[in-house]
Amino acid sequence: MSQSEENQIFTAEQVAAMVSHMNDDHADSVLLYVDAYSDVKGASAARLVSIDAAGMDIQASVDGRDVAVRIGFEKRLETAKDAHLTLVSLSKRARRN
């Protein structure tokens, strides 16, 4: 089993639902993740592409070009509820800083 397969604990449907929800309802948080938790600076937009047990993949727009961003989680996710709690925590922490 490859590392990416090992990290994929969610079904394709769960990933699609999380990605859709974050992009539709929390686009501001996705952009905030890029700014607060990656080395990419100056992103004007960001879109969640995928999420797995170890982290999330985001596509950021910087100066008109797409930049792939991988943000790892401090703690491995075990459930969809873990994903929800982790994303909320990351957003709150980033807004405080």
Buried (B, 14 or more C-beta within 10 A) or exposed (E): EEEEEEBBBBEEEBBEEBBEEBBEEBBEBBBBBBBBBBEBEEBEEBBBBBBBBBBBBBBBBBEEEEBEBEBEBEEBBEEBEBBEEBBEEBBEEBEEE
